[in-house]
């Protein structure tokens, strides 16, 4: 986006505050926003709005750093507000701790012209000038920070088209993908969720000229979410209502299903809620789901199959990322050959088993609990864009061996038993085949997750996922205890893949 200049007319202080919110939603550690403008042009008003949005404190005192030169604020991304007017030399930025501030936060810089040669070239420049009874903001820059700021302004335009242009925006949550979510609020209306889902950037080819995401059938656009969401709602599942959508840009305005999950006040799993979620899965698995779903008139999503290639490339993440982390070197050819042989033999056992719509990440972060409702409506389901047609046991394995919270063997059994009882009640059901499929899918999923959580730390700089590894290893040992997986279990044991090892 080099050379792009974005303009916003700010008619009043409220419009200036909204621009501050928009910029706040785009900030990441290392970003620099530079503010230029004459006295009274609105630099202080914009800075105040941005900092209040970042700290989520609408009454926060935000004094000018004219005399202190820098003011720092604790927030989701720490914000450091610099005023360089009194600098006599650009090198004085070192004494102010500018580089240290960027290492763990973002910088908001007034009077950047005092140190332009010292500031990074990838900053976002915001120039404010008087125009009529208001002010004009001109944004320019290059690089990821400017692209994020531009996308955030596009979100405001999307909200405007949806009748929510004056909504307050607050960060809600991000996940392991590029997606992010906000809570948007408008006086007199229930809050809604803004889903920001950029089109997936495909990585380099990893096999047969295809990127990993293509082989694993990861959703590439927000159209997948829309199509699957609408189909689930039509089938009696409480997925969020979509109030507005922009499929091209990847923006959705969604119903806010609630903030309570299937965990208790102290983060512990609530067995009854897991049982209810299992019963919801049983209801879903008793239905016939289409593999072609409509996202908009003339726009369809073909639900991919959870095929052998997808299962194998996921399972092989253990070799690609986890093995090097625990051994200090890449997986050997012999290990890869044996691993592929054992996994192919295990997956052969799925031949002829029940296949249905698989949501893929059916676990605590994606399940909303609404205790005031009844039946299946107590459960709200989100994050459905990566659904596939695959073994029905997969989602139950995802639930009963929740990657984000430890389920004891007792709660796992209660969850599994609740599902099996509901399936028997609904009609003919082959319990033995299902339990075997459950073990295979649990072993596949937890092998994949060991690799993914290491990849998130090594490649994506997200070390907090490593704390889950002991739990995942325990789940993997549980899954491999099934007699049908004896050979696979022996292979894992012989190669040290089940041992507790610090990373």
WOSULDA-V770058 format. One record per residue. RES is the residue in three letters. SS is DSSP state (a for helix, b for strand, c for the rest). NEAR is the number of other C-alpha atoms within 10 Angstrom. Layout:
res:RES ss:SS near:NEAR
res:RES ss:SS near:NEAR
This chain:
res:UNK ss:c near:12
res:UNK ss:c near:10
res:UNK ss:c near:8
res:UNK ss:c near:13
res:UNK ss:b near:13
res:UNK ss:b near:14
res:UNK ss:b near:15
res:UNK ss:b near:15
res:UNK ss:b near:17
res:UNK ss:b near:21
res:UNK ss:c near:14
res:UNK ss:c near:11
res:UNK ss:a near:15
res:UNK ss:a near:13
res:UNK ss:a near:18
res:UNK ss:a near:26
res:UNK ss:a near:21
res:UNK ss:a near:23
res:UNK ss:a near:23
res:UNK ss:a near:21
res:UNK ss:a near:27
res:UNK ss:a near:25
res:UNK ss:a near:27
res:UNK ss:a near:25
res:UNK ss:a near:23
res:UNK ss:a near:18
res:UNK ss:c near:25
res:UNK ss:c near:20
res:UNK ss:c near:17
res:UNK ss:c near:19
res:UNK ss:c near:23
res:UNK ss:b near:25
res:UNK ss:b near:25
res:UNK ss:b near:22
res:UNK ss:b near:24
res:UNK ss:b near:21
res:UNK ss:b near:16
res:UNK ss:c near:12
res:UNK ss:c near:10
res:UNK ss:c near:11
res:UNK ss:c near:19
res:UNK ss:c near:24
res:UNK ss:a near:22
res:UNK ss:a near:17
res:UNK ss:a near:16
res:UNK ss:a near:23
res:UNK ss:a near:27
res:UNK ss:a near:24
res:UNK ss:a near:27
res:UNK ss:a near:25
res:UNK ss:a near:28
res:UNK ss:a near:22
res:UNK ss:a near:25
res:UNK ss:a near:25
res:UNK ss:a near:19
res:UNK ss:c near:15
res:UNK ss:c near:12
res:UNK ss:c near:12
res:UNK ss:c near:9
res:UNK ss:c near:13
res:UNK ss:c near:10
res:UNK ss:c near:17
res:UNK ss:c near:12
res:UNK ss:c near:17
res:UNK ss:c near:18
res:UNK ss:c near:14
res:UNK ss:c near:11
res:UNK ss:c near:12
res:UNK ss:c near:18
res:UNK ss:b near:19
res:UNK ss:b near:17
res:UNK ss:b near:18
res:UNK ss:b near:16
res:UNK ss:c near:12
res:UNK ss:c near:15
res:UNK ss:c near:14
res:UNK ss:c near:17
res:UNK ss:b near:21
res:UNK ss:b near:28
res:UNK ss:b near:23
res:UNK ss:b near:25
res:UNK ss:b near:24
res:UNK ss:b near:22
res:UNK ss:c near:23
res:UNK ss:c near:16
res:UNK ss:c near:12
res:UNK ss:c near:14
res:UNK ss:c near:10
res:UNK ss:c near:10
res:UNK ss:c near:16
res:UNK ss:c near:12
res:UNK ss:a near:14
res:UNK ss:a near:17
res:UNK ss:a near:11
res:UNK ss:a near:8
res:UNK ss:c near:14
res:UNK ss:c near:12
res:UNK ss:a near:17
res:UNK ss:a near:15
res:UNK ss:a near:11
res:UNK ss:a near:18
res:UNK ss:a near:18
res:UNK ss:a near:11
res:UNK ss:a near:14
res:UNK ss:b near:23
res:UNK ss:b near:22
res:UNK ss:b near:25
res:UNK ss:b near:23
res:UNK ss:b near:24
res:UNK ss:b near:25
res:UNK ss:c near:19
res:UNK ss:a near:21
res:UNK ss:a near:16
res:UNK ss:a near:17
res:UNK ss:a near:18
res:UNK ss:c near:12
res:UNK ss:c near:11
res:UNK ss:c near:14
res:UNK ss:c near:18
res:UNK ss:c near:11
res:UNK ss:c near:12
res:UNK ss:c near:16
res:UNK ss:c near:21
res:UNK ss:b near:25
res:UNK ss:b near:21
res:UNK ss:b near:22
res:UNK ss:b near:19
res:UNK ss:b near:25
res:UNK ss:b near:19
res:UNK ss:b near:16
res:UNK ss:b near:13
res:UNK ss:c near:8
res:UNK ss:c near:8
res:UNK ss:b near:16
res:UNK ss:b near:20
res:UNK ss:b near:20
res:UNK ss:b near:24
res:UNK ss:b near:16
res:UNK ss:b near:21
res:UNK ss:b near:21
res:UNK ss:b near:23
res:UNK ss:c near:16
res:UNK ss:c near:13
res:UNK ss:a near:15
res:UNK ss:a near:22
res:UNK ss:a near:26
res:UNK ss:a near:18
res:UNK ss:a near:16
res:UNK ss:a near:23
res:UNK ss:a near:22
res:UNK ss:a near:19
res:UNK ss:a near:21
res:UNK ss:a near:22
res:UNK ss:a near:15
res:UNK ss:a near:22
res:UNK ss:a near:20
res:UNK ss:a near:14
res:UNK ss:a near:20
res:UNK ss:a near:21
res:UNK ss:a near:13
res:UNK ss:a near:11
res:UNK ss:c near:13
res:UNK ss:c near:12
res:UNK ss:c near:17
res:UNK ss:c near:16
res:UNK ss:c near:16
res:UNK ss:c near:18
res:UNK ss:b near:18
res:UNK ss:b near:22
res:UNK ss:b near:21
res:UNK ss:b near:20
res:UNK ss:b near:13
res:UNK ss:b near:11
res:UNK ss:b near:13
res:UNK ss:c near:10
res:UNK ss:c near:12
res:UNK ss:c near:10
res:UNK ss:c near:12
res:UNK ss:c near:16
res:UNK ss:b near:17
res:UNK ss:b near:20
res:UNK ss:b near:19
res:UNK ss:b near:19
res:UNK ss:b near:22
res:UNK ss:b near:17
res:UNK ss:c near:15
res:UNK ss:c near:9
res:UNK ss:c near:6
res:UNK ss:c near:7
res:UNK ss:c near:10
res:UNK ss:c near:18
res:UNK ss:b near:23
res:UNK ss:b near:24
res:UNK ss:b near:25
res:UNK ss:b near:22
res:UNK ss:b near:21
res:UNK ss:c near:21
res:UNK ss:c near:19
res:UNK ss:c near:17
res:UNK ss:c near:15
res:UNK ss:c near:10
res:UNK ss:c near:13
res:UNK ss:c near:11
res:UNK ss:c near:11
res:UNK ss:b near:13
res:UNK ss:b near:13
res:UNK ss:b near:10
res:UNK ss:c near:7
res:UNK ss:c near:8
res:UNK ss:b near:13
res:UNK ss:b near:14
res:UNK ss:a near:18
res:UNK ss:a near:20
res:UNK ss:a near:15
res:UNK ss:a near:21
res:UNK ss:c near:21
res:UNK ss:c near:18
res:UNK ss:c near:18
res:UNK ss:c near:21
res:UNK ss:c near:18
res:UNK ss:c near:19
res:UNK ss:a near:25
res:UNK ss:a near:25
res:UNK ss:a near:23
res:UNK ss:a near:23
res:UNK ss:a near:25
res:UNK ss:a near:22
res:UNK ss:a near:28
res:UNK ss:a near:26
res:UNK ss:a near:20
res:UNK ss:a near:19
res:UNK ss:a near:19
res:UNK ss:a near:14
res:UNK ss:a near:11
res:UNK ss:c near:14
res:UNK ss:c near:13
res:UNK ss:c near:20
res:UNK ss:b near:20
res:UNK ss:b near:26
res:UNK ss:c near:22
res:UNK ss:c near:15
res:UNK ss:b near:16
res:UNK ss:b near:12
res:UNK ss:b near:17
res:UNK ss:b near:22
res:UNK ss:b near:13
res:UNK ss:c near:20
res:UNK ss:c near:11
res:UNK ss:c near:17
res:UNK ss:c near:17
res:UNK ss:b near:21
res:UNK ss:b near:24
res:UNK ss:b near:25
res:UNK ss:b near:20
res:UNK ss:b near:17
res:UNK ss:c near:19
res:UNK ss:c near:21
res:UNK ss:c near:14
res:UNK ss:c near:9
res:UNK ss:c near:14
res:UNK ss:c near:22
res:UNK ss:c near:24
res:UNK ss:b near:19
res:UNK ss:c near:12
res:UNK ss:c near:10
res:UNK ss:c near:6
res:UNK ss:c near:11
res:UNK ss:c near:12
res:UNK ss:b near:20
res:UNK ss:c near:15
res:UNK ss:a near:19
res:UNK ss:a near:14
res:UNK ss:a near:22
res:UNK ss:a near:27
res:UNK ss:a near:22
res:UNK ss:a near:20
res:UNK ss:a near:30
res:UNK ss:a near:26
res:UNK ss:a near:24
res:UNK ss:a near:21
res:UNK ss:a near:24
res:UNK ss:a near:22
res:UNK ss:a near:18
res:UNK ss:a near:19
res:UNK ss:a near:18
res:UNK ss:c near:14
res:UNK ss:c near:11
res:UNK ss:c near:11
res:UNK ss:c near:15
res:UNK ss:c near:13
res:UNK ss:c near:15
res:UNK ss:b near:14
res:UNK ss:b near:20
res:UNK ss:b near:18
res:UNK ss:b near:21
res:UNK ss:b near:14
res:UNK ss:c near:6
res:UNK ss:c near:6
res:UNK ss:b near:11
res:UNK ss:b near:15
res:UNK ss:b near:19
res:UNK ss:b near:14
res:UNK ss:c near:22
res:UNK ss:c near:19
res:UNK ss:b near:20
res:UNK ss:c near:21
res:UNK ss:c near:15
res:UNK ss:a near:14
res:UNK ss:a near:13
res:UNK ss:a near:19
res:UNK ss:a near:20
res:UNK ss:a near:19
res:UNK ss:a near:20
res:UNK ss:a near:24
res:UNK ss:a near:24
res:UNK ss:c near:20
res:UNK ss:a near:20
res:UNK ss:a near:25
res:UNK ss:a near:23
res:UNK ss:a near:19
res:UNK ss:a near:23
res:UNK ss:a near:26
res:UNK ss:a near:22
res:UNK ss:a near:16
res:UNK ss:a near:19
res:UNK ss:a near:16
res:UNK ss:a near:12
res:UNK ss:c near:10
res:UNK ss:c near:10
res:UNK ss:c near:15
res:UNK ss:c near:16
res:UNK ss:c near:11
res:UNK ss:a near:9
res:UNK ss:a near:9
res:UNK ss:a near:15
res:UNK ss:a near:14
res:UNK ss:a near:10
res:UNK ss:a near:13
res:UNK ss:a near:20
res:UNK ss:a near:16
res:UNK ss:a near:12
res:UNK ss:a near:18
res:UNK ss:a near:20
res:UNK ss:a near:14
res:UNK ss:a near:14
res:UNK ss:a near:20
res:UNK ss:a near:16
res:UNK ss:a near:10
res:UNK ss:c near:15
res:UNK ss:c near:17
res:UNK ss:c near:9
res:UNK ss:c near:9
res:UNK ss:c near:14
res:UNK ss:c near:16
res:UNK ss:b near:19
res:UNK ss:b near:22
res:UNK ss:b near:26
res:UNK ss:b near:25
res:UNK ss:c near:23
res:UNK ss:c near:22
res:UNK ss:c near:24
res:UNK ss:c near:25
res:UNK ss:c near:24
res:UNK ss:a near:22
res:UNK ss:a near:18
res:UNK ss:a near:14
res:UNK ss:b near:27
res:UNK ss:b near:24
res:UNK ss:b near:22
res:UNK ss:c near:19
res:UNK ss:c near:13
res:UNK ss:c near:7
res:UNK ss:c near:10
res:UNK ss:c near:9
res:UNK ss:a near:10
res:UNK ss:a near:17
res:UNK ss:a near:17
res:UNK ss:a near:18
res:UNK ss:b near:24
res:UNK ss:b near:21
res:UNK ss:b near:24
res:UNK ss:c near:19
res:UNK ss:c near:18
res:UNK ss:c near:22
res:UNK ss:c near:22
res:UNK ss:c near:19
res:UNK ss:c near:23
res:UNK ss:b near:25
res:UNK ss:b near:19
res:UNK ss:b near:21
res:UNK ss:b near:23
res:UNK ss:c near:24
res:UNK ss:a near:26
res:UNK ss:a near:25
res:UNK ss:a near:24
res:UNK ss:a near:27
res:UNK ss:a near:30
res:UNK ss:a near:21
res:UNK ss:a near:25
res:UNK ss:a near:28
res:UNK ss:c near:28
res:UNK ss:c near:23
res:UNK ss:c near:22
res:UNK ss:c near:15
res:UNK ss:c near:17
res:UNK ss:c near:20
res:UNK ss:c near:22
res:UNK ss:c near:14
res:UNK ss:a near:13
res:UNK ss:a near:10
res:UNK ss:a near:19
res:UNK ss:a near:21
res:UNK ss:a near:14
res:UNK ss:a near:18
res:UNK ss:a near:26
res:UNK ss:a near:22
res:UNK ss:a near:15
res:UNK ss:a near:20
res:UNK ss:a near:23
res:UNK ss:a near:20
res:UNK ss:a near:15
res:UNK ss:a near:18
res:UNK ss:a near:20
res:UNK ss:a near:13
res:UNK ss:a near:11
res:UNK ss:a near:12
res:UNK ss:c near:8
res:UNK ss:c near:8
res:UNK ss:c near:15
res:UNK ss:c near:12
res:UNK ss:a near:13
res:UNK ss:a near:9
res:UNK ss:a near:15
res:UNK ss:a near:18
res:UNK ss:a near:16
res:UNK ss:a near:19
res:UNK ss:a near:24
res:UNK ss:a near:24
res:UNK ss:a near:23
res:UNK ss:a near:25
res:UNK ss:a near:25
res:UNK ss:a near:27
res:UNK ss:a near:29
res:UNK ss:a near:25
res:UNK ss:a near:26
res:UNK ss:a near:28
res:UNK ss:a near:23
res:UNK ss:a near:23
res:UNK ss:a near:22
res:UNK ss:a near:27
res:UNK ss:a near:23
res:UNK ss:a near:23
res:UNK ss:a near:25
res:UNK ss:a near:27
res:UNK ss:a near:22
res:UNK ss:a near:18
res:UNK ss:a near:14
res:UNK ss:a near:13
res:UNK ss:c near:11
res:UNK ss:c near:11
res:UNK ss:c near:11
res:UNK ss:c near:14
res:UNK ss:a near:14
res:UNK ss:a near:11
res:UNK ss:a near:17
res:UNK ss:a near:17
res:UNK ss:a near:12
res:UNK ss:a near:16
res:UNK ss:a near:23
res:UNK ss:a near:17
res:UNK ss:a near:19
res:UNK ss:a near:26
res:UNK ss:a near:21
res:UNK ss:a near:16
res:UNK ss:a near:25
res:UNK ss:a near:24
res:UNK ss:a near:20
res:UNK ss:a near:15
res:UNK ss:a near:24
res:UNK ss:a near:21
res:UNK ss:c near:14
res:UNK ss:c near:16
res:UNK ss:a near:12
res:UNK ss:a near:15
res:UNK ss:a near:21
res:UNK ss:a near:13
res:UNK ss:a near:15
res:UNK ss:a near:22
res:UNK ss:a near:21
res:UNK ss:a near:13
res:UNK ss:a near:17
res:UNK ss:a near:18
res:UNK ss:a near:13
res:UNK ss:a near:10
res:UNK ss:c near:12
res:UNK ss:c near:14
res:UNK ss:c near:20
res:UNK ss:c near:17
res:UNK ss:c near:14
res:UNK ss:c near:12
res:UNK ss:c near:13
res:UNK ss:c near:9
res:UNK ss:c near:12
